[in-house]
Amino acid sequence: MNRRKRRNTSEPKKPFSTKAYVAAGVAAGSLIVCLCTLLWSVSVAGNTSPMAGGIGMLAFFAAVGSFISGAGVFRNQTYNKKSRYLGLFVPGAAFLVWLCIYVAGLVIG
């Protein structure tokens, strides 16, 4: 008996997700803003202008938005895992850093 072999005809994975890389880039930019804001605050002994708080909040919202965007890309199975993980973990780390800073600010101050 000749049986036909079934071939697994899955489509090849796309090499990278542009949306995931943009989300990771926005989150990395948010972390750079976080570092610069912290260094600025330390250099002036905590007497920063309200503009520093506004910049920090905008960077926090950018981190949250990039995390949501990266999570949306993570569910898309057509891209390889490396780009999907990059688009999820970098924004997740940025979100956690900002969240810890704000919680520490509420507890300390």
C-alpha positions as CSV (number, residue, x, y, z in Angstrom):
1,M,0.0,0.0,0.0
2,N,1.3,3.4,-0.9
3,R,0.4,5.9,1.7
4,R,1.0,9.5,1.0
5,K,3.0,11.2,3.6
6,R,1.5,14.3,5.1
7,R,3.8,17.2,5.1
8,N,3.7,19.7,7.7
9,T,3.1,22.8,5.6
10,S,3.3,25.5,8.1
11,E,4.3,28.9,6.8
12,P,7.8,30.1,7.7
13,K,8.0,32.6,10.5
14,K,8.7,36.2,9.6
15,P,12.1,37.2,10.8
16,F,11.1,40.2,12.9
17,S,8.3,42.4,14.0
18,T,8.7,46.1,13.3
19,K,6.0,46.9,15.9
20,A,7.9,44.9,18.6
21,Y,11.1,46.7,17.8
22,V,9.4,50.1,18.0
23,A,7.9,49.2,21.3
24,A,11.3,48.1,22.6
25,G,12.9,51.3,21.4
26,V,10.2,53.5,23.0
27,A,10.6,51.6,26.3
28,A,14.4,52.0,26.1
29,G,14.0,55.7,25.5
30,S,11.7,55.8,28.5
31,L,14.4,54.2,30.6
32,I,17.0,56.7,29.4
33,V,14.6,59.5,30.3
34,C,14.2,57.8,33.7
35,L,18.0,57.7,34.3
36,C,18.5,61.3,33.2
37,T,15.6,62.5,35.4
38,L,17.1,60.6,38.4
39,L,20.5,62.0,37.8
40,W,19.1,65.5,37.4
41,S,17.2,65.1,40.7
42,V,20.3,63.9,42.5
43,S,22.4,66.7,41.2
44,V,20.0,69.4,42.5
45,A,19.4,67.6,45.8
46,G,15.8,66.9,45.0
47,N,14.8,70.5,44.1
48,T,13.7,69.8,40.6
49,S,11.1,71.9,38.8
50,P,7.6,70.5,38.1
51,M,8.7,70.1,34.5
52,A,10.8,67.1,35.6
53,G,7.6,65.4,37.0
54,G,5.8,66.1,33.8
55,I,8.6,64.6,31.7
56,G,8.6,61.6,34.0
57,M,4.9,61.1,33.6
58,L,5.1,61.3,29.9
59,A,7.9,58.7,29.9
60,F,5.8,56.5,32.2
61,F,2.8,56.7,29.8
62,A,5.2,55.9,26.9
63,A,6.4,52.8,28.8
64,V,2.8,51.7,29.5
65,G,1.8,52.2,25.9
66,S,4.8,50.4,24.6
67,F,4.1,47.5,27.0
68,I,0.5,47.3,25.7
69,S,1.7,47.4,22.1
70,G,4.4,44.8,22.8
71,A,1.9,42.5,24.5
72,G,-0.3,42.7,21.4
73,V,2.5,41.7,19.2
74,F,3.5,38.9,21.5
75,R,0.2,37.1,20.8
76,N,0.9,37.2,17.0
77,Q,2.4,33.8,16.1
78,T,3.6,34.8,12.6
79,Y,6.8,36.4,13.9
80,N,9.8,34.6,15.4
81,K,10.0,34.4,19.2
82,K,13.1,36.6,19.6
83,S,11.4,39.7,18.3
84,R,8.2,39.0,20.2
85,Y,10.1,38.5,23.5
86,L,12.1,41.7,22.9
87,G,8.9,43.6,22.3
88,L,7.4,42.3,25.6
89,F,10.3,42.1,28.1
90,V,11.9,45.5,27.4
91,P,8.7,47.5,27.8
92,G,7.7,45.3,30.8
93,A,11.0,46.1,32.5
94,A,10.6,49.8,31.8
95,F,7.0,49.7,33.2
96,L,8.2,47.9,36.3
97,V,11.1,50.4,36.8
98,W,8.7,53.4,36.6
99,L,6.1,51.7,38.8
100,C,8.7,51.0,41.5
101,I,9.9,54.6,41.4
102,Y,6.4,55.9,41.8
103,V,5.6,53.5,44.6
104,A,8.9,54.4,46.4
105,G,8.0,58.0,46.0
106,L,4.6,57.5,47.6
107,V,6.1,55.4,50.5
108,I,9.0,57.7,51.2
109,G,7.5,61.1,50.5
